[in-house]
Amino acid sequence: MEALILSCGTGGGHNSAARAIAEELQRRGHKARVLNPYTLYSIRLAQKIDGSYISMVQKQPRLFGAMYRAGQLYRNLPVRSPVYYVNRGMVPIMEGYLREHPCDVVILTHLYPAEIMTNLKDRGVSIPGTLYVSTDYVCIPFTEETECDAYAIPARDLAPDYIRRGMPAEKLYPLGIPTSQAFSRPESRKDACARLGLDPDKRYILVAGGSMGGGTIRDTIRALMAGIADHPDTALLLVCGNNRALYEELAPRQSAQVVVVGHTEDMAGYMRASDLFVTKPGGLSSTEAAVCGIPMLHTAGIPGCETYNADYFSAHGMSVVCSDAGEVAARAAALLADPETCAGMVRRQHELLDGAAAARICDLAQTMAAGN
């Protein structure tokens, strides 16, 4: 089987999900190519789309929240969204690509490529089966106007949210959010610390703002630094992601109690080496943490889908949501002193998120490719 996986870099989660699916397909002996469709028009366009989003959520999260709320209102109108019409221009480009690079199934881990494929369908272009993979614990605006053949959603109890938006129940498959095998792979805390050069006798609080280093990460770090100042047995692991400015700002603070990391391909290792994870509520990163099994504090996320992610995780006992940096510091201290509560949180994570979502999604993709 040959699969085309279309994604975008507006947040690291979409690409991470795409890579996790490709990893599983390739493990099974299939061919899988991950592609940002806008690069077919120009690399510059793809970079502009990704860069505009990243800049907004890093510097103007409230503006993004306002746009998300506007999308929620717009979706109630009996017309197609601007997102659909903007992607109409990609029709001839994508049609030509599929003609030159035929595949058996198209997997979509982002709304924008799903809108492109919907435009192709609406214009009568013959395309392979399409499988949309949601990476948030909510039906995000305009998902309902796409016309994919199947939708992999994070959980069964989220199906009503999609159905009330008008999506056919028979197209919804509660398969989970795909994560790399690295997060399911067994490794002891001692081994992870040794591999990463960390002190196994310290308690580590892992702090991240997603791949973009966004959210309220600066205020959170300041509060946590103050909180551990009198506890030499506790240290912070600060992962800055692709936020170079944040890394350069924090690097001079490197010490026995503050370990600063830029972009890393071994987030699973840092999770296993840590006792607590403080992060914004990205759908993919939160799922990775739950699959890995680590007590989790969610900071205030980017207004919109991340708010729903935090609500879902906290409602199911998989994380604790904090409203501000001061609460994060207080909750972190309380959790580190309460191993029973931490163990209960990890137990709930493992009960609900088993790390096999990528395999289930690939099973469905294989069935679709076979024409069933």
N, C-alpha and C positions, 0 to 999 in steps of 0.2 A: 504494500500500500504506500502511496505517496500523499503526504499531507502538507498543505500550505497553512501556516499559522500566522495570522495578521495581528499586529499589535502596534502600540504607540508608546512613546516614552514620557507621557504626561503622568509622572509618578512612576516609581520603580516597580510597583506591584503588577502592572499589566505585563511588562516584559518578563518579570520573574515567573509569572504563571505560564507564559508562553514557553519559556525555557524548560520549566518543569514538565510540561506536556511533551515537548520535543525530546527531552531526556528519556521519558518512558517509552515513547514510540520507537526511538532509536535502540533502546535496550531490547525491544521486541523484534528488532530486525527490519523495521519500516524506515522509510525515508521521510524526513520532516525538515522543512525550511521555515525559519522565523523571519518575517519581513515586515518592515514598516512601509505600508503601501505608498505613503507620500514621497518616499525616496525615489519612486518610479517617475514622479514628476520632476523633483530635484532634491538633492541632499539639503539644500538651503531651506526649502519649504518645510521639510521634516524637522529640521533643527529649529526653525522659527516657531512651529506649532508646539514642540516640546518645551522650548526655552521660554515662550510666553507664559505657559501654564506654570512652570517651575518658578519663574520670577514672581508671578502673582501670589502663589501660595506661600512663598518665603517672605515676601515684603508686604503684601496686601491681602492677608487671609480673609479679612472682613469683606473685601470687594468680591472675592471668590464666593463667600457665603451669600452675598446679595445676589450674585448671578445664579447660584444654585436655587435660591428661593424663587427667583424670576422664572427659572426653568420649571419649577414645581407648579407655578401658576399657569405658565404657557401650555403645559401638557394637558390642561383641562379644555383647551380650545379645540374645536373640530377641524383643525388644519395641521398640516405637516410643520415640523419645527424648522427653524433656520439651519440647524445642523444637517438635516436631510438635504436641503437645497444647496448648501455650500459644497456638499460632497458629490453633487451631480456632475461636476466637472471632471471627476476621477473616472467616470464611466468608460470612455474610450480607452483610457490608459490601462485600466484594470482588465478590460475586455481583451486588449491586445496581449497583456502579460499572460493571462490564462490560456489564450490561444497558443502562445509560444511555449508555455510551461504548464502543460496539463497536469492535473492532480485528481485524486479520488475524493478528497474531502477538504473543506476549508474551515479551519477553526479560528474563532475570533475572540480575543481576550480584551477587546476595547470596543466601546460604542461606535467610534468613528468608522473603523473598517466594516462594522455591521451595517452602518448607514450606506457605505459604498456598495456593499453586496445587495442591499435592499434596492438601491437605485438600479443596479444591473437587472435584478428580477423584474422590476416595474417596467423596464424597457424591453422585456422579452428576450434578454440575453440568456442563453443556456449556460448554467453554471453547475458545479458539483454541489453536493449536499453541504449545508452550512450549519455549524455548531457554535453557538455563542456561549462563552464562559464568563459568568459574573464573578467579579473579584471584590464585591462589597456585600454586606449583609442587609441589603435593601434593593428594591427595584429602582434604579437611578432614572432620572428624567429621560424620556424619549426611547427607553428600551422597548416600550410597548409599540412604537411605530416601526420597529425593524421587523423584517419578515424572514427570520432564519427558520431552518427546519427543526431545530431542537435547541433548547436552552438548558445549560447546566447551571443550577442555582446552588447556593451554599448549603441550604438545609430545607428539610420538608416543611418546617413550621413557617418558612418565609413564602411558601407558595401562595397563600391568600393575598399577599401584597401585590404579587404579579397578576393574579387573576382579577383582582378588583380594578386593575389598570386596563383590563380587556384582553389579556394574553390567554391563549388557549391552554387549558390545564393539561391536555394531552401532550403538549410540547415541552412541558417542564419536567426536568430530571434532577432530583435533589442529590447531586453527586459530590458536593463539597467544592472547596477552593483548592486547586492543585498546588502542591508544594514539592520542592526538590527532595530527592531521596536522602540528601544530607541531613535533613531535619528529623528523619525517622531512624537514621542509622544509630545503633547503640554505641555510646562512648561514655566512660566514667568522667566525673568532674575532675578527678586527679589526672587522668590522661589528657583531658582538654587543657588543663592548666599547664601541664608539662610541655605540650605541643606549642602553646601560645606564649610560653615564657612568663607565666603568671605564678604568683605565690599561692599554693593550695591552702595555706593556713590563714589567708585573708578571706573576708567576706566581700564579695564583689556585687556592686549595684551596676548593672548594665543600663546605659542611658542612650537612647537613639531617637531621632526624629524622622525615621524613614530614610529612603535613599537620598532625599533632598535636604535632610537636616532641617526640616521645617517645624511648624507648630510653635509652641511656647518653650522651645528647648533651652534658650538662654536663661530665662527666669528659673526654669526647673533646675538647671545645673548650678546656678548661684545658690539656690535654697538648699540643695543637697550637699554642696561643698560646706556650707555653714553647719549643716546637720551632722556631718561626719568629722568635723574638725577635732573633736575631743574623743574620737574613737579610732585609734591607730590601727585597730584590727580590721577596719572597714575601708574599702577603696572604691572609687568610681571608675568604670570603663566607659569612656565617652566616644561613641561612634558618630562621626560627623557626616558620613555619607559623601555625597558629591558637593556639599556646601563648603567650598574652599575657604571662603571668608571666615566661616565658623571655625574651621580647623586652624587657620593662622591666628585667630583670636585666642584659641584655647591652648595651642602648643606651648607657649611660654609657661603655662601653669602645670606642666608635666612634673610629677613628683611621685613619691612612694604611694600616695593616696589618690593620685589622679593620673590615669593612663588615657592618653588621647590617641584615637585611631581615626584615620581618614576613611576612604572607601575600602571596604573589605569584601572578599568573596567567601569568607568563612564566618558568617554570622551565626551559623549553627554551633560552631566551636565556642564562640564567645557566650552564647546562651548556656551551653552546658557547663562552662567554667563559672557561671554567675549564680548568685542566690536570689536575685530579684531583677526583673526587667521593667524599666520605666520607658514608656514609648507613647507616641501619638497613636490613635486607633486606626491605622491603616488596615484595610481588610486582609491583604495578603500577609503583611508583616505580623499582624496579630495571630493569624492562622498558623504561620510558621512557628511562632513562640508556643502556641498551644500544642501543636504536634510535638515539639521538642519537649514540652513539659516544664515550664518555669513560672513561678508566681509573677503576676503582671499587674502593674499600675498603669492605667491609661491617663495621660494628661489631656488637657483640652485640645481637641483635634482641629483640623481645618473644618470650618462650618460647612455642613452638608452631609455627604454620605458618611464621613468619619464620625459624626455625631450618632448616626444610627448604628455604626459598628460598635462604638463604645456601649451604647444602650443594650445591644444584643449580648455582648460578652458579659457585662455586669449582671444582666437579668438571668443569665444561665450560670452564674457563679464562677466564670472563668477569668474574671479580672475585677479590679476595684477602680472606679472612675473618680478622678480628683478634679475639682473645679479650678484650683489655682496652685501655684508653686509651693506656697506654704503648706497646703494640705498634702501635697506630694511628699514633702520632707517628713511630715508627721506620720503619714501612713507608712512610709518606707521604714521608719524606725520601729513602728508597731509590728509590721509584718516580719521583720528580721528577728524580733523577739517572740514570735508566735509561730513556731514550726507546724503546729497542728492545723492552723488556718491555711498556711501555705500548702501543706500536703493535701488538704481538702480541695483547694483551688486547682492543683495539678490533677487530682483525681477526676474532677469535673471536665477538665480539658481533654483528658484521655478518653473519657466516656463519650464525648460528643464529636471530637475531631481525631480520627484515627490515622491520618497521614496517607490514606489510600485513594484520595480523590483523583489524583493524576491517573492512576490505574483504571478507575471506573470511567473516567472521561475517555480514555483511550479505548476501552471496551466499546463504548457507545460509538466512537468515531469509526472503529473497525466495522461495526454493524451497519453504520450509515454507508460506508464505502462499499460494502457488499451489496448494497441496494435494498436493504431491509429497513 
